[in-house]
């Protein structure tokens, strides 16, 4: 049962992070669902488009979705056809034409034909972003280009994706930001940090969170007990035990009354009060009543939710378009 729940929530988390992607026909967005112990895909209306036939799956990215059959991962297209045979110990979504996979205990990158473009030789890997990908060699992380050549030598304890021209890295026990040459644009001086989004990055200093710009200038003073990245002009931040939302000037837009909060996506944010989750708009008004055990962000018009013993998707009216028992 625990393994089952891990698989389900991993698939839903991938949906939140990556989103469903237009893959078939006339821009059809597909969403992973579980039926009779197997995974398939529905469209936005809840119609089953790809028959459940996979032991595990994730969302589509760049026209392909990774699926597990038995103990190996491969990829399918928007019709459900296996286009890259399951032969990998692990696999990730395509990004900028390449996907990292694990084979023989090492990580490399394949193209959409399944051919290795960068041979599996790394101890860790992340997706390509803005032309570079973070890879681990031994104990250090660095960056490679799409030919597999080193762009930034392995030297970091942690390395994130490039976002808006900068990447979050950890040097020693502090976080800072580098450019694509590996030069520190913002020196490593933060206890924790998030990627840049909409021109700002959340950073932690002595237990408090604030925001800096791309020059490293503090724009919003570190005074919050938690902070997430800006999305659609707002960021959720924590004060004491409650969450609220601020704008880029640091002004509070939605008061600190929420027990849980997520970033805005497609105009709505999942929030919780009294242990129940629902959705609010950017004024803080409840759009979908707080009636779920948990709720995730919207992507392509649908959002994953949990209610009682069921997990499924809702549309922006709050209508459940698909559900299945846990």
C-alpha positions in Angstrom: 0.0 0.0 0.0 2.8 2.4 0.8 4.5 1.7 -2.5 1.2 2.2 -4.3 0.7 5.6 -2.6 4.3 6.7 -3.4 3.7 5.8 -7.1 0.4 7.7 -7.3 1.7 10.9 -5.6 4.9 10.8 -7.6 2.8 10.9 -10.8 0.7 13.7 -9.4 3.8 15.6 -8.3 5.2 15.3 -11.8 2.0 16.7 -13.2 2.4 19.7 -11.0 6.0 20.3 -11.8 5.9 19.5 -15.5 2.3 19.9 -16.4 0.3 18.0 -19.0 1.6 18.8 -22.4 -0.2 19.0 -25.8 0.8 15.8 -27.5 -1.9 14.4 -29.8 -4.2 15.6 -32.5 -5.2 19.2 -32.3 -3.3 20.2 -29.2 -4.9 17.7 -26.9 -3.5 17.7 -23.3 -3.2 14.3 -21.7 -3.3 13.5 -18.0 -2.1 10.3 -16.2 -4.7 8.2 -14.5 -4.8 4.8 -12.7 -7.4 2.2 -13.5 -7.4 -1.4 -12.3 -3.8 -1.2 -11.2 -2.5 0.1 -14.5 -1.7 3.7 -15.7 -3.2 5.3 -18.8 -4.1 8.9 -19.9 -7.3 10.9 -20.2 -8.0 14.2 -22.0 -9.3 17.3 -20.4 -12.9 16.1 -20.5 -12.1 12.9 -18.6 -12.3 10.7 -21.7 -9.8 7.8 -21.6 -7.5 8.3 -24.5 -4.6 5.9 -23.8 -5.7 2.6 -22.4 -4.2 1.8 -19.0 -1.4 -0.6 -19.7 1.6 0.7 -17.7 3.0 -0.1 -14.3 3.9 3.6 -13.7 4.0 6.7 -15.8 4.6 10.4 -15.8 3.3 13.4 -17.7 4.1 14.2 -21.4 6.9 16.5 -22.2 7.9 17.5 -25.8 5.5 14.8 -27.2 6.7 11.8 -25.2 5.9 10.4 -21.8 8.1 8.1 -19.7 6.5 4.8 -18.6 7.5 1.8 -16.6 6.8 -1.7 -17.7 8.1 -4.2 -15.2 11.3 -2.8 -13.7 12.4 -0.8 -16.8 11.5 2.6 -18.1 10.8 3.6 -21.7 8.7 6.3 -23.6 5.4 6.4 -25.4 3.9 8.9 -27.9 0.5 10.6 -27.8 -1.2 7.5 -29.2 0.2 5.3 -26.4 2.6 3.6 -28.8 6.0 2.6 -27.3 8.6 4.6 -29.2 11.6 4.0 -27.0 11.7 0.5 -25.6 11.8 0.1 -21.8 15.5 -0.6 -21.1 16.4 2.0 -18.5 16.7 1.7 -14.7 15.5 5.3 -14.4 14.3 7.9 -16.9 13.2 11.5 -16.9 11.1 13.7 -19.1 12.5 15.2 -22.3 13.7 18.8 -22.1 15.2 20.7 -25.0 15.2 17.5 -27.0 17.1 15.3 -24.6 16.3 13.2 -21.6 18.5 11.8 -18.9 18.3 8.1 -18.3 20.1 5.6 -16.0 21.7 2.5 -17.4 24.3 0.3 -15.8 24.3 2.4 -12.7 25.4 5.6 -14.6 23.5 8.5 -16.1 23.5 9.7 -19.7 21.3 11.5 -22.2 19.2 10.1 -25.1 17.4 11.8 -28.0 13.8 11.1 -29.1 14.9 8.1 -31.1 16.3 6.5 -28.0 19.9 6.9 -29.1 22.5 7.9 -26.6 23.8 11.4 -27.5 25.8 11.6 -24.3 27.0 8.2 -23.0 26.0 7.1 -19.5 29.1 8.0 -17.4 27.8 10.4 -14.7 26.9 9.7 -11.1 24.0 12.1 -11.2 22.1 14.2 -13.8 19.5 16.9 -14.2 17.5 18.0 -17.2 18.8 20.4 -19.8 17.7 24.0 -19.2 18.9 27.0 -21.3 21.4 24.8 -23.1 23.2 23.3 -20.1 22.5 20.4 -17.7 23.9 19.8 -14.2 25.8 16.5 -13.9 27.6 14.8 -11.0 31.0 13.3 -11.2 32.3 11.8 -8.0 31.3 14.2 -5.2 31.0 17.3 -7.3 28.3 18.8 -9.6 29.1 20.8 -12.7 27.5 21.5 -16.1 27.7 20.1 -19.6 26.5 21.3 -23.0 24.5 19.2 -25.4 27.6 17.6 -26.9 28.5 16.3 -23.5 31.4 18.7 -23.2 32.1 20.3 -19.8 30.9 23.8 -19.5 31.4 24.3 -15.8 33.8 21.9 -14.0 32.4 19.7 -11.2 32.9 21.7 -8.0 29.6 22.2 -6.3 27.9 20.3 -3.5 24.5 20.9 -5.2 23.6 22.4 -8.6 20.2 23.5 -9.9 18.8 24.2 -13.3 19.6 27.4 -15.1 16.7 29.8 -14.9 16.7 33.3 -16.3 20.4 33.0 -17.0 21.5 32.0 -13.5 21.8 28.7 -11.7 21.5 28.1 -7.9 24.6 26.2 -6.6 25.9 25.2 -3.2 29.6 25.8 -2.4 30.7 24.6 0.9 27.6 25.1 3.1 26.2 28.2 1.4 24.2 28.9 -1.7 24.9 31.4 -4.5 24.2 31.9 -8.2 26.5 31.4 -11.2 26.3 32.4 -14.8 26.9 30.0 -17.7 30.6 30.4 -17.5 30.6 29.2 -13.9 31.4 32.6 -12.5 29.6 33.6 -9.3 27.3 36.5 -10.1 25.9 36.3 -6.5 28.4 35.0 -4.0 27.5 31.9 -1.9 26.2 33.5 1.3 22.7 32.1 1.7 21.7 29.2 4.0 19.2 28.0 1.4 17.9 29.4 -1.9 15.4 28.8 -4.7 15.7 29.3 -8.5 15.0 32.6 -10.1 11.5 33.2 -11.2 10.0 36.4 -12.6 13.3 38.2 -11.8 13.5 37.3 -8.1 14.8 34.4 -6.1 13.8 33.4 -2.5 16.8 33.1 -0.2 17.3 32.2 3.4 19.5 34.1 5.9 19.7 33.0 9.5 16.4 31.2 9.4 14.4 33.9 7.6 13.4 34.2 4.0 13.4 37.1 1.6 14.1 37.9 -2.0 17.0 39.1 -4.1 17.3 40.3 -7.7 19.8 39.1 -10.3 22.5 41.4 -9.0 22.1 39.9 -5.5 20.4 43.1 -4.2 17.9 42.4 -1.4 14.5 43.5 -2.7 12.3 42.0 0.0 14.0 41.8 3.4 14.4 38.3 4.9 11.6 38.3 7.5 9.5 35.3 6.6 9.5 31.8 8.1 9.1 30.2 4.7 8.9 31.3 1.1 8.2 30.0 -2.4 9.1 31.3 -5.8 7.1 34.1 -7.5 4.4 32.9 -9.9 2.0 35.0 -11.8 3.1 38.1 -9.9 2.6 36.7 -6.4 4.6 34.5 -3.9 3.3 32.5 -0.9 5.3 33.3 2.2 5.0 32.0 5.8 4.7 34.1 9.0 4.7 32.0 12.1 2.4 29.0 11.4 0.4 30.7 8.7 0.8 31.3 4.9 -0.2 34.4 2.9 0.8 36.0 -0.4 2.9 39.0 -1.3 3.5 41.0 -4.4 7.0 42.0 -5.8 7.1 45.1 -3.6 6.7 42.9 -0.5 3.2 44.1 0.2 0.8 41.6 1.7 -1.9 40.8 -0.8 -3.6 37.9 0.9 -3.4 37.8 4.7 -1.6 35.2 6.8 -4.6 33.0 7.5 -3.7 29.8 5.5 -2.5 26.6 7.0 -1.1 25.5 3.6 -0.5 27.3 0.3 0.9 26.6 -3.1 2.0 28.9 -6.0 -0.6 30.4 -8.3 -1.0 28.6 -11.7 -3.6 29.5 -14.3 -5.0 32.2 -12.0 -5.7 29.9 -9.0 -3.8 28.6 -6.0 -4.5 25.6 -3.8 -4.8 26.5 -0.1 -5.9 24.9 3.1 -7.7 26.0 6.2 -8.9 23.6 8.9 -7.2 20.7 7.3 -9.2 21.0 4.0 -7.9 22.2 0.7 -9.6 24.2 -2.1 -8.7 27.0 -4.5 -8.6 30.8 -4.3 -8.1 33.6 -6.8 -5.5 36.4 -6.5 -7.8 38.5 -4.3 -8.1 35.7 -1.8 -11.6 34.8 -2.8 -12.6 31.1 -2.6 -13.3 29.8 -6.1 -13.5 26.1 -5.4 -14.6 25.3 -1.8 -12.2 23.8 0.7 -13.4 20.2 0.6 -10.4 18.1 -0.4 -7.9 16.2 1.7 -5.2 17.7 -0.5 -5.0 19.7 -3.8 -2.3 20.5 -6.3 -1.8 23.3 -8.9 -3.7 23.6 -12.2 -2.1 22.7 -15.5 -3.9 22.8 -18.8 -7.2 23.3 -17.1 -7.1 20.4 -14.6 -5.7 19.9 -11.1 -5.1 16.7 -9.1 -7.0 16.4 -5.8 -7.5 13.9 -3.1 -10.9 13.5 -1.4 -11.6 10.8 1.1 -10.4 7.5 -0.4 -10.3 8.9 -3.9 -7.7 10.7 -6.0 -8.6 12.4 -9.3 -8.8 15.7 -11.2 -11.0 18.7 -11.0 -11.6 21.5 -13.6 -11.8 25.2 -12.7 -15.5 24.9 -11.8 -14.6 22.3 -9.1 -16.2 19.5 -11.1 -14.4 16.2 -10.7 -13.7 14.9 -14.2 -11.9 11.6 -13.1 -11.4 9.8 -9.8 -10.2 6.5 -8.6 -10.0 4.8 -5.2 -6.7 4.8 -3.3 
